[in-house]
Amino acid sequence: MTSLIGLATLLLHVALMLALAPLLVGFIRTIKARVLGRVGPPVVQPWRDLLRLARKQPVVAENASWLFHAAPAAGFAATLAAAALVPGFALGMTTAPLADLLVIAGLLALARCLLALAGLDIGTAFGGIGASREMTFAAFAEPAMMLVIFTLGLLMGTTNLDAIALVLREVTVGLRVSLGLALVAIVAVAIAENSRLPVDNPASHLELTMVHEAMVLEYSGRHLALIEATAALKLLLWMTLIATIFAPFGTATPESGPLVWLFALPLWAVKVGALAVVLALFESAIAKMRVFRVPEFLGIAVLLGLLAAVFLFVSQGIA
């Protein structure tokens, strides 16, 4: 019975992630438009754009290799696999034993590398610039993420995301400076990973400042639809990951039945919606930083992750 509930939880979780990811992007755009005094597009506009792109035949350069054709689908599959490991409204999914933070980070890194290689495949200047910048930023973002994972593993005794969320949900860990520093560090990494302000502007196509858009400039049609769907899914994945670790209250446990989902599902939507509103307000109040300042921004995240690990190690050593 428990295995059937775990499978049902996984299927519902994946379906909700796929359905709500474009709506999350539309919700953020609507909030930003209202803050700026505009009506803005409807929340369902990203879904309309995806369906419109999916019906179009892609235009591909003559010198494109198999990698250029396979990268959008492979990147989407890797991101979807990572999303299936991050619990949203309930713990105890079928994939719970595999839901290790290191595995999730590795799947996201795989999707990033595939897109960067695809940007280099055609040989255009913009694709090379975007791929170079993306991997340079990743060289700073990944150590920060590893330090956050090390901090959580040192505190909880495991890097399994389900186990971490269950401990934080059931046990009173208390207010810890290390968790606060880890939260700030992982938020900075999430901003960089999703190409959001101030690291990158997803609404801009200015050649000198593009990062993500420069890598996908040669894509069109259904290939571009997959890339846009991957970006939306990754944004929802990161918000769910942050909510699961740092706000696990209200999440259904493996022992609870489907009736508890009626309470857990709206609460998960509220937590993700609150993070989306904060992101929209933050992006509306800040400008994009220069490309050469982004390593400094991510360097601060690395420093905060290191301080979180050091403070936790020292405090446990004293205790």
LODOKE-661869 format. One line per field, with one value per residue (C-alpha): residue number from 1; y, z, x. Coordinates in steps of 0.05 Angstrom, whole numbers, padded with zeros to 5 digits. Layout:
residues N
resi	[NUM,...]
py	[Y,...]
pz	[Z,...]
px	[X,...]
END
This chain:
residues 319
resi	[1,2,3,4,5,6,7,8,9,10,11,12,13,14,15,16,17,18,19,20,21,22,23,24,25,26,27,28,29,30,31,32,33,34,35,36,37,38,39,40,41,42,43,44,45,46,47,48,49,50,51,52,53,54,55,56,57,58,59,60,61,62,63,64,65,66,67,68,69,70,71,72,73,74,75,76,77,78,79,80,81,82,83,84,85,86,87,88,89,90,91,92,93,94,95,96,97,98,99,100,101,102,103,104,105,106,107,108,109,110,111,112,113,114,115,116,117,118,119,120,121,122,123,124,125,126,127,128,129,130,131,132,133,134,135,136,137,138,139,140,141,142,143,144,145,146,147,148,149,150,151,152,153,154,155,156,157,158,159,160,161,162,163,164,165,166,167,168,169,170,171,172,173,174,175,176,177,178,179,180,181,182,183,184,185,186,187,188,189,190,191,192,193,194,195,196,197,198,199,200,201,202,203,204,205,206,207,208,209,210,211,212,213,214,215,216,217,218,219,220,221,222,223,224,225,226,227,228,229,230,231,232,233,234,235,236,237,238,239,240,241,242,243,244,245,246,247,248,249,250,251,252,253,254,255,256,257,258,259,260,261,262,263,264,265,266,267,268,269,270,271,272,273,274,275,276,277,278,279,280,281,282,283,284,285,286,287,288,289,290,291,292,293,294,295,296,297,298,299,300,301,302,303,304,305,306,307,308,309,310,311,312,313,314,315,316,317,318,319]
py	[00000,00048,00034,00050,00115,00132,00118,00159,00216,00214,00215,00272,00310,00304,00323,00384,00406,00401,00437,00492,00510,00555,00584,00604,00642,00677,00693,00726,00767,00790,00812,00850,00884,00904,00933,00975,01000,00957,00904,00853,00788,00735,00682,00628,00665,00620,00559,00592,00608,00537,00508,00557,00540,00465,00469,00502,00466,00484,00519,00488,00510,00466,00452,00431,00363,00311,00345,00408,00367,00324,00377,00406,00339,00313,00376,00372,00299,00313,00371,00330,00274,00324,00351,00281,00276,00341,00329,00384,00372,00303,00262,00188,00186,00125,00164,00183,00135,00169,00240,00258,00331,00310,00272,00332,00379,00330,00326,00402,00407,00356,00398,00461,00428,00401,00470,00501,00449,00461,00536,00521,00470,00519,00561,00629,00684,00694,00620,00617,00679,00653,00584,00614,00659,00604,00557,00613,00627,00553,00550,00594,00570,00496,00504,00546,00492,00438,00478,00484,00409,00397,00441,00405,00338,00357,00381,00325,00267,00254,00288,00253,00308,00269,00252,00325,00351,00299,00316,00391,00378,00333,00356,00426,00444,00515,00580,00569,00619,00565,00552,00627,00632,00570,00599,00663,00623,00576,00634,00667,00602,00594,00664,00649,00580,00607,00667,00717,00789,00814,00759,00757,00789,00736,00791,00824,00808,00858,00823,00847,00824,00759,00694,00643,00676,00677,00601,00588,00642,00591,00549,00555,00515,00454,00455,00525,00502,00447,00496,00546,00489,00467,00537,00543,00473,00490,00553,00515,00461,00510,00544,00476,00456,00519,00511,00437,00449,00515,00513,00439,00452,00425,00373,00306,00249,00179,00151,00202,00184,00221,00261,00300,00322,00367,00409,00398,00417,00487,00499,00480,00527,00583,00573,00573,00632,00671,00658,00680,00745,00759,00744,00790,00847,00837,00838,00900,00938,00919,00929,00878,00879,00879,00811,00820,00831,00765,00724,00772,00761,00685,00690,00719,00658,00613,00652,00647,00572,00565,00606,00564,00500,00528,00557,00491,00451,00495,00496,00420,00413,00457,00419]
pz	[00000,00017,-00050,-00087,-00049,-00065,-00139,-00140,-00104,-00156,-00216,-00187,-00169,-00238,-00272,-00228,-00240,-00315,-00314,-00265,-00288,-00347,-00303,-00252,-00305,-00326,-00254,-00243,-00307,-00286,-00217,-00248,-00297,-00242,-00201,-00261,-00271,-00332,-00343,-00371,-00407,-00378,-00332,-00384,-00438,-00430,-00443,-00506,-00529,-00517,-00556,-00613,-00616,-00612,-00676,-00715,-00755,-00729,-00774,-00765,-00791,-00843,-00800,-00739,-00711,-00675,-00610,-00631,-00646,-00583,-00531,-00520,-00507,-00466,-00424,-00412,-00392,-00343,-00312,-00308,-00273,-00223,-00213,-00199,-00142,-00106,-00063,-00067,-00028,00000,00021,00009,-00067,-00104,-00122,-00049,-00040,-00100,-00079,-00060,-00065,-00101,-00153,-00163,-00171,-00220,-00264,-00266,-00284,-00340,-00369,-00365,-00400,-00456,-00470,-00468,-00517,-00563,-00561,-00585,-00638,-00692,-00684,-00679,-00638,-00594,-00578,-00558,-00514,-00480,-00468,-00441,-00393,-00371,-00353,-00320,-00275,-00261,-00237,-00179,-00170,-00163,-00106,-00069,-00079,-00056,00008,00022,00012,00058,00111,00108,00108,00169,00206,00187,00178,00107,00039,00021,00010,00036,00100,00109,00100,00147,00201,00194,00194,00255,00297,00325,00298,00324,00295,00268,00235,00189,00161,00149,00112,00072,00053,00026,-00011,-00044,-00064,-00099,-00135,-00155,-00185,-00226,-00247,-00273,-00308,-00268,-00249,-00229,-00262,-00328,-00356,-00388,-00423,-00456,-00523,-00518,-00550,-00501,-00439,-00460,-00426,-00431,-00491,-00529,-00524,-00551,-00604,-00661,-00636,-00662,-00667,-00623,-00602,-00572,-00540,-00503,-00481,-00455,-00419,-00388,-00362,-00331,-00300,-00271,-00239,-00205,-00185,-00149,-00114,-00092,-00068,-00026,00003,00018,00056,00092,00099,00104,00147,00120,00076,00077,00107,00076,00129,00114,00063,00002,00045,00074,00003,00004,00056,00031,-00042,-00029,00022,-00028,-00079,-00027,-00011,-00084,-00098,-00041,-00068,-00137,-00110,-00073,-00137,-00178,-00128,-00124,-00199,-00204,-00155,-00181,-00245,-00282,-00259,-00307,-00331,-00298,-00231,-00232,-00207,-00148,-00134,-00136,-00098,-00040,-00044,-00040,00021,00055,00042,00071,00132,00142,00142,00187,00238,00241,00247,00303,00341,00338,00359,00420,00437]
px	[00000,00057,00090,00025,00018,00090,00079,00015,00051,00107,00060,00018,00081,00111,00045,00038,00110,00100,00033,00050,00121,00098,00043,00096,00134,00070,00053,00121,00114,00044,00069,00127,00080,00032,00089,00110,00039,00023,-00030,00019,00005,-00043,-00014,-00027,00013,00076,00033,00006,00077,00100,00042,00054,00128,00114,00073,00129,00183,00253,00302,00371,00438,00472,00533,00492,00511,00470,00486,00449,00387,00391,00410,00340,00307,00366,00368,00293,00299,00355,00316,00252,00291,00317,00247,00222,00272,00252,00190,00137,00073,00090,00150,00159,00155,00180,00243,00257,00317,00350,00333,00404,00424,00488,00447,00401,00461,00493,00430,00424,00498,00487,00430,00473,00533,00488,00460,00530,00557,00497,00512,00583,00562,00541,00603,00569,00600,00539,00533,00607,00601,00538,00568,00633,00596,00550,00607,00646,00587,00579,00651,00629,00558,00574,00625,00573,00521,00570,00584,00510,00502,00561,00530,00463,00498,00539,00477,00429,00478,00453,00448,00382,00331,00272,00309,00332,00261,00233,00283,00271,00196,00194,00253,00265,00333,00327,00351,00421,00467,00492,00422,00412,00479,00463,00395,00426,00479,00430,00384,00443,00459,00386,00385,00448,00424,00358,00390,00349,00365,00415,00457,00419,00356,00310,00271,00331,00365,00421,00480,00533,00496,00462,00480,00424,00392,00458,00464,00394,00395,00399,00341,00270,00205,00196,00269,00260,00195,00233,00286,00234,00197,00263,00277,00208,00213,00281,00255,00198,00247,00293,00235,00208,00277,00286,00215,00227,00292,00279,00203,00183,00122,00057,00089,00054,00093,00100,00052,-00003,-00056,-00082,-00131,-00073,-00055,-00117,-00080,-00009,-00022,-00049,00006,00059,00027,00026,00100,00121,00075,00106,00176,00152,00125,00190,00229,00184,00191,00266,00275,00231,00274,00343,00382,00425,00497,00556,00578,00646,00612,00575,00635,00640,00565,00574,00639,00599,00554,00616,00640,00573,00570,00640,00622,00559,00600,00654,00605,00567,00631,00658,00591,00585,00657,00646,00582]
END
